[in-house]
Amino acid sequence: MAGDCSIRALWILNNLDAVVFSRRFPAVEKRWRAACRSENESSENDSVKYTVFSSLPSDSELAAAFSDRKTREGSVRGFGIRVSQSKEGSDSWVDDPITRHIAGFYINREEEGEDNLMWPLALHIKGPYCILILPLVEPRHVKAYTRLCKRSDCGNAVMADENLSSLLLDLPSITGAFMVAHAIGDIITGDVADPEVIVSQSPSVGGLLDSLTGSIGITGISRAKPVAAPVASSVPSGAAAIGALASDIPRSGSRLLDKDALRSFISSSMPFGTPLDLSYSNIFSIKANGFSSLDIPPQDLKQPAWKPYLYKGKQRLLFTIHETLHAAMYDRDEIPDSLSVSGQINCRAELEGLPDVSFPLTGVGTSKIETLSFHPCAQVPERNVDKQALVFSPPLGNFVLMRYQATCSLGPPVKGFYQLSMVSEDEGAFLFKLRLMEGYKSPLTMEFCNLTMPFPRRRILSLDGTPSIGTVSNTEHSVEWKIITSGRGLSGKSIEATFPGTVRFAPWQSQRSTSFRSVLEGTTDDDSDIDNEPVNANNMVNIEEFLVEKMNKDLPPVDLEEPFSWLAYNYAKASFKIVGASLSGVSIDPKSVSIYPTVKVPVELSSQVTSGDYILWNTLGKCPSAVNAKV
């Protein structure tokens, strides 16, 4: 049972802790009950008894258990570590941060006379919704977690007989449960866009021929199946349509799918509770088009679930390395700057038949990759010092072949400091001194770079100052400095940019914003700091939810979008795009890509880096930072 992935039930709750959607799978629940009966019969003398539910909890029972855990654990996710408020039997008592994502609920059953632990629940928050997935595990695993919840010591001791990490490693169904949770979260919030794959401006001969003939369009797929998603182009938007494939897969954007559509997806993607294919594009195409005799593959080929239709037409292979750079820049001796890279390799394989594609991924050793995950179509042998071999049978359309977390092999592309000092109650003097693309060489090119100073709690009346480069504009609550504009990229050199100025605000009035201290005290204090008075530990039990409730009630919407500025902190945020190579050092050599059965096709590789949360903290103000543990 532990070797496969089956889902017993799933629930979706809104921000009012009410169940808005649920689905139970009786076929899987029957297996669970049989396993529980067998376990109870074989462990008569076991000190830990687990009462088998007569049925899964009702929606109201689940909602009550969800609220009880939130109160007990201090928030929806919980403490994650054992604190003074932790109680024996609770998730935080286990003293492992993973309990913020894998939870246990106690279902109150009056007729059974005791609380019943339901575990493990994969918890995923997306938009205003909380998604709970209950995978099928063996009763002995639930008993083991029950013992961890009652253990007197805490943490994952090295010599301990049982710990949560080793328990979860024995449960691959946990991974499947999170995949289901993320797929459902994307659907209910309308976030179902396909990954971007870029076509180079100067394609190879085969790629150029494809673009000119349009043979990669819908006609290139058997029976015009719309599963193949559009390809992005690196050329300006006016020419982006060249070589792009139109798709009639609905882009729901912010529109929420209705319950019937969600039920349809669940029934098709995980019949009888077993996830088969969680690709929304594939599911939609199959339901819209069905199959014909032309779609049946040769008998000697086994067609995978992720490729319901075979491609027919001109062949080519596209890779795009897309990285997001996150940074916290302090410019302080006592606080080191922080840089991290989140990357993924997107792929589009327009290949006939069911071929296998293989290549060595270079730069794995030098880039200090921390985590790696792969698409189910990939087979990944053990890697050597600086290369990771990869073999995969690609699906149709754009897909994410690999995701990773790594360190930045180069320095920060935007380096320097930001200073802001309030010279009076309604006037602030600021200074930027930046260095862009220092140490970066061609082909790395910064296409654009903007800097934004948000002031969500103050209304800007005027702005004085002239930057050394670029243009400046402001709204009522922010200042934007466009350092490098689109069409005037920076490559092969670095530049220095300075911007001194003064910003004047409307006279300070009683704000609806409340500080951390005033929330705790139940009073309003217009401009207080969060560390003026110590916070009573007893008030911390439900403080996260209390703050969110107060913010939703008292703060204007812009403050919710800028949580850092809601407190005493102020910062500037950089936005940029760099093309030409990855910043982690991860790369693919197109010449080393091989296809079996052997066929000669053009292989194209593109790379782009975009900014994530790239924050420059005010060096004259307060700023949050993480303290490195001393070993």
N, C-alpha and C positions, 0 to 999 in steps of 0.2 A: 504494500500500500504506500509506503514512504517513497518508493522509487518513481511514482508517477505524480501527476498534478490533476486533482479533481476539486471542484468547488462545492461546498455544502450549501452555502447561501451567500447573498450579498445584500447590502443595505446602502442607501444614499440618504443622508440627513442634511437639512438646511441649517442656516446659522441660528435658528430658533430651537435646535435640538429635536426637530420633528422629522420623522421618517417620511420622505416624499416618494420613495421608490424602493421596492424590495423584490427579491427573486430567490426562491428556494428550489433545490434540485432533489426530488424524492429518491431518484436512483442512487445518488451518492449518499444520501442520508440513510438509506437502507443498509449500505455497506458499513456505515459508521455504527449503527446500532448492533449489527452482527459482530463487529470487532469488539465493541464494548461488552457484549454478553460473553464472548470468548475470553476477554481479558479478566473480567470479574470472576469467572469460573476457575481460571487458572491461578488466581492470586487471592485465595481466601484469607490468608494470613498477612496480607500486605497492610502495613500501617496506614498507608494513604489510600483511601477509598474514593472512587470517583463515581458519582451518581449519574447514570445515563438519563439524559433528557427524554421524557416521553415524546417530545417533539421539539423542534427549534422554537426559540422564543417568538412571540407575536411582535408586531411592530411596536406596540405600546410598551411591552416588556423590554424590548431592545432599547427604545428611547429612554426609558427610566434607568436602565443599566448604564447607558452612555452618560446621562446627566450625573448619576452617582459617581462614576469614575472621574468625571471632570471636576466635581467638587472635591473628591478624595485626593486627586493628583494635582490639583491647582490650576489645570488648564486642559484643553482638549488633548494635547500631546502628553502632558504630564511632566514631572520633574526630570525623570531619566536617571536620577541618582538618589541615593538614600539621604533624606534630610530629616530635620527634627519632626516635621509633620507626617512623615511616612508611617504607615501602619503595617503590621505584619500581615502578609497575604496580599498586599498591594503590589502593583508593578514596580513602583519606585523602591520598594523594599529589596528587590533583586539587585539594585544598584548597577544598572547597565543602561547606557543611553539608547540602546536599540529598542528599549521598551517605549520610547516616544513614537515608534513606528509600528511595533508589533505589540498589541495590547491584549489584555485579558479582562473580560467582563464577568461580573457576578450577577446571575439572573435570579431574581427573587421569586420563588415559587412557594406560595403559602401552603398549598396542598402537600408539598414535599418537605416542609418544615426546615429547610436550610438553604443557604445560598449555594448556587452551582456555578462553578468556573467554566466559562466558555473561552477557549484559547486554541490556536493563535488567531487574532484578528489583524489582518494587514490594514493599516490606517493610512489613508492618502487624502490630503486636503487639496482641492482644486477650486479656485474661485470661492464662491459662498458655500460650497458643498463639502461634506465630509463623507468619504467613501470607505466602507468597511467590507472586506472580503474574508470569508471564513473558509480556508482550505481544509481538505481532508488530511488528517494525520492519524497516527495510531494512538490509542488510549494511553499507552505507556509514556508517550511523549508529554501528554497533558499531566500525567502523574509526576513526571520528572519536573515539570515547571511548577507544579504545586509544591513540591519539596523545596525548590529554590525560593519560592515566595515565603516560606516559613523558616528559612535558614537564619541562624543567629548572626553569623558573620556576613560581610557584604563584599561586593566586587567579584571579579573573575580571578580568584586566586589560582596561581600557577599549579599548585599541587592538589587543588580541590578535586574530589571525585566527580562532581557535576558542576558545569557552568553553562551559561546560556549560549555562549558562542559555539561550543561543541554540540550542544543540542540542536541549534539551528542548522549547523552544517549537515546534520543528518536528515534535514527536511527540505528537499528541493522544491516541494510544493509551495514553500514560502515565496520563492522567486516567481513562480507562476502566478501566485495571488497578487503580487505587486504589479506584474505585467497586465493583469486583468484590470486592476484598480487604475493604472495610468491610462489604459485604453478607454475605459469608461469615463474617466475624468476629462480626457480630451474631447470626447464626443458630447458630453452634456454642457461643456463650456464653448463648444464650437471650434476648438483648437485642433482641426484635423488637416491642416495644410501639409502638403508633402515636403520633404527636405529639398533644399535648393541644390541644383547641379548646374554649374556654369559652363557655357560653351565659350572657348577662347575666341578672341576677335580674329585671330589668324589660324583657322583650323587646318588640319592636315588635308591632303588631297581628297581622301575619302570623305572626311567631314565636310569639306567645302562642296563636294559633289552632292552630298546629302542635303546640304542647306539650299543649294540652287535648285535641285529637282523637287525638294519637298517630300522626298520619299520616306522621311522619318515620321511623317504625319500619321493620321489615323489609318490611312490605307496600308501602313506598314504592319498592322496587327491583324491577325486572323479575325475575320468577321467584324472588323472595326471595333474591337473591344476598347472601352474608354479607360481601362485600368492604368495605362501608361500616362504618367503625369507630365505636366509641362516642364521644359528645361529652361532655366534662366540664361540670360545672355549677358556677357560682360560689356557689350556695346551699349550706347545710349538707348533710351527707351524707344525712340522712333524706329530703331532697327531691331529691337528685341524680338519682334515677331518672326524674324527670319529663322527658320529651323526649329521654331517652337511648336510643340504639339498641343493642340486644343484639347481640352478635357471637359466632359460634362458632369464630372463628379461634383456634387454640391459643395460649395465653400460657405459654410454656415456662419463664419465670422463670429460675431457676438450673439447670434441668434441661437437660442437653446433648442435642442431637439426635443420633440415631444416623447411621451412615454411609449407610444406605439413604435416609434422608430428605435428607441432604446431596446424595447423587448425584441424587436426584429433582429437587431444586431446581436444580442445575447443568444438568441435561439440559433442563429446561423454560425456564430463564431465559437460557441462553446455548447454544443448540443449535449444534453444530459449531464451538464456540469463539467465537461472535459474540454479545456481550451484547445482548439485546433488551429485557427488562424485569426489573429486579432487585428489584422489589417482592415481598416475601414474601407479603403479603396477597393480591395479585392472583394469584400463582402457586398459592397454596393454594385460592383460590376456584375457579379454572379447573379444577383437578384434582378438586375435590370436587363441582362442579356441572355442568361441561361447558357446552355451548351448545345452544340450540334455535332454531327459526325466528323466535321472538319477539325474539331478541337481534340479529338481522341489521339493521344500520342502513340507511337509505335509500341508494340507489345514488349519489346526488349528494354524499354525505358520506363523507369518509375518516376512518375510526375509528383513533385513535392506539393504540399498544401499551399505554400506561399507563391506558387506559380500556376494559377488555374488555367491560364491561356498561354499558348506558345507564340513567340514573336516571329514575324515573317517580313522580310524587307532588307534594305541595306543595313550592314552591321557596323557597329562601333561600340567603344567602351569609354565611359566618362567617369572621372573621379574628381571630387572637390573636397579639399581639406578646409574645413570651416572651424576656426578657433575663436573663442571669446576670452578676452583678457580682462581679468578683474584685478583691481589694485586699490590699496589704501596708502596714500602718500602723506607722510607726516612732517618731513623735514625737521626732525628732532633727534638729538643724540641719544636720548633715553628710549626712543621707540623706533624700531627698524621698520622700513617700508615693507609692504607685503605685495607680492605679485603671484598670481596663479592663472593657469590656462585650463579652460574647459574646451575640449575639442571633439570633433566627430568627422568621420570620413563618409561623405555621401557618394553614392554610386548610381549609375544608370547603365545597364548592360543591355544593349540592343543586339542580342545574339540569337540566332536561330537554334531550335532544338533545346536540349537540356545539357549544355556544356558545363564543365568545371573550370573555374578561373583560379589561378594561383599567382602569387607574387610575394617577394620579401619586403616587409615594411621596415624601412631603415630609420635610424636615429632613435630607436627605442632605448638604447643604453644611455646615450649622451643627454637625452631629454628628461631623464629622471621621471618616467611615467609612474604615477602612484596607483592608478586604477585603470583597468581595461574591461570593456564588455563588448560582446559581438552579437550580430544578428544571428537568429537561429540557423540560417543557411550556411554559416561559416564553420569550418573545422580548423581548430587551432592547436597545432603541436607545441611542444615546449620551445621557448625561444632561447637563442644563444645570447652572446654578450651584447651585440648591437643590432640584431635583426630578429624580426618576428615573422615567421612564415605564415601564410594565410591561404587557405583553399576554401572556395565557396561556390555553390550552385545558385547563381543570382536569380532573384524574382524579377518580374516585369515591372517597369516603371522606376521611379526614384525611390531609394531606400537608404537608411543609415546602416552602413556596413559595420562601423565600429565607433565606440565612444571612449573617451579617456580623460583623465585628469593628469596634468603635468606641470612642471615648473617652466618658467620663461627662460630660454637659453640666452636671450639678449637682455640688455637693460630696459628700463621703462621707456616707451616711445614718447611719452609726455612727462618730462622731469622738471622739477622746480618747486616753488612754494607759492602759497596764497596766504595773505595776511589781511585781516579785517579788524579794525579797531573803531569802536563807537566813541567819537570825539564829543558827542552830546547825545541827549536822549533820542533825537530824531535825525542824526547825521552820522554817517560812518565813512571812514577813509580806508581804502583798500589798495593792495598792490599785488600784482602778479608778476613773477619773473620765471619764465619757462624756457626749456630747451627741448626742441622737437627733433626726434629721429637721430639722437646722438649715438654714434656707433653703428648705425644702420647703413648698409650698403646696397647698391643695386643688385638684384631686381626689386628689392623691397620698396614700395611706393606708398606714401600716405595720400589717399585720395581726398580726404577732407578731415578737418579737425575743428570742433566747436567746444566752447566752454560755457557752462551755465552756472550762475549764482542764484539759488532759490532763496526767496524771503517770504515764505508762506504766511507768516504772522504779521508782516508789515506791508503797507501799501506804499509803493515807490512814487514820489512826486517828481524827482528830477535826477539826472545822472550827468556828471561832469567827468571828463577824462578822454584822452586820445591814446589808443594803443599804437605800438610801434609797427604793427602789421595787422591787417584784417579790418573788419567792420564791427560795430557794436549797435545793439538794439535792446530795448527793454519793454516789458509788460508791467502790469501793476504789481506783480509779485516775483519777478525774476529779471536777471540781466543776462543776455546772451552775447558772447564774443565769438564771432566766426573768424578763426585764425587762418585756416586754409579752406577755400571754397571749392566746390566740385568743378572739375575742369582745369584746376591749377594745382596739380599734385606735386608732392615733394619727394624727390628720389635722388639718391647718391650724395646727399649732403644734409647737414643739420642746420637749423636756424634758431635764433634766440628771439623770443617774443616777450615784451613787457607791456604792462597795462596798469598805470597808476590812475586813481580816480576817487571821486567822492559821490556817495549816493545819499539822497535826502528822502526821508520818509514822512508820511503824514503824521501829525501829532498822535502820540500814544494815547489810546483810549482803552476803556475796559474791554478786554478781549473775552471771547467765549472760550478761548483756549485755557486749559488748566494744567498746572504743573504736576509732576509726580507726587510731590508732597501734599499739594492741595487736594488731590484726589483721595489720598489716604485720610486726610483730616476732614474731608467733606466741606471744605471752604474753597473760595476762589482767591488765588494770589496771582496777579497778572504777570509778574516777571520774576518768579522765584527760581532758584537753582535746585537741582535734585538732591544735592548732598548737604543742604543746610541743617537738616535734622536727621537723626538715625531713624530707620524704619523698624517698627516692632515686628519681630519674626512671626507673631501670630497673624499679622495682617497679610502675610505673604501667601497664605494658603490658596486664595483665589484671586491674587492680585492681577495676573495676566488677563483673565476674563473681565475683572472689574475695570481695568484700564480700557479695554476694548469697548466695553459698554458705555463708559463715560465719554470716550472719544466719539463713538457713533452718535451720542446724544448731544454733546456740547460743542464739538469742533466742526468748523467748516470743512467741506470735502477736500479742499486742497491740502489740509493738514494731514489727512489720512494717507495721501499720496506721498508725503514727505515726512516719514516718521522721525528721521534724524533731526530735522529742524523743529519738530514739535517740542523737543527738549531743549537743553541749553547749547546744543552743538550747532555750528554753522560750517558750511563746506561749499566747494565747487565741484561740479561733475563734468568730466571730459567725455566727449563722444567723437569717435574717429573710425576710419576704415583703412586698413593696410592690405595691399595685395602683393603678390609676387612669390611669397613663401610663407611657411608657418613659423611661428615664434617659438614653438617647442622643439623644433628640429625634426619632427616626424615628417617623413616624406615617402613618396613612391616613385620608383624609376620606371617610366612607361616602357622602356626597352626590356625590363626584366619580367613583365607581365606575360604569362603563358596561358593558353587556352587549350583544353582537351575536350573533344577531338580537335586536332590542330586545324586552325583556320587563321588567316592573316586579316586582321582588322585594325583600323586606326585606334590608338589609345591616347586620350587627352587627359591632362592633369592641370587643375587650377587650385589656387590657394587664396584664402582671404581671412583676415583677422578683423573682428569688430570689437568695440569696447563693450564691456558689461557694466558692472558697478565700478567705475574708475573714479575714485574719490580723492580730492585734494583737501585735506582737513586744514582749517584755519590754524596757523601756527601760534596765533596769539589767543586762541580760545580753548575751550574744552574739547576733548575728542575721546571716543571709546577706542580701546585697544585690547588685544589679547596678550596675556603674559605667557611666555614659553616656560614649560615645566623644567625645573632643574633636576637633572639626573645625577 
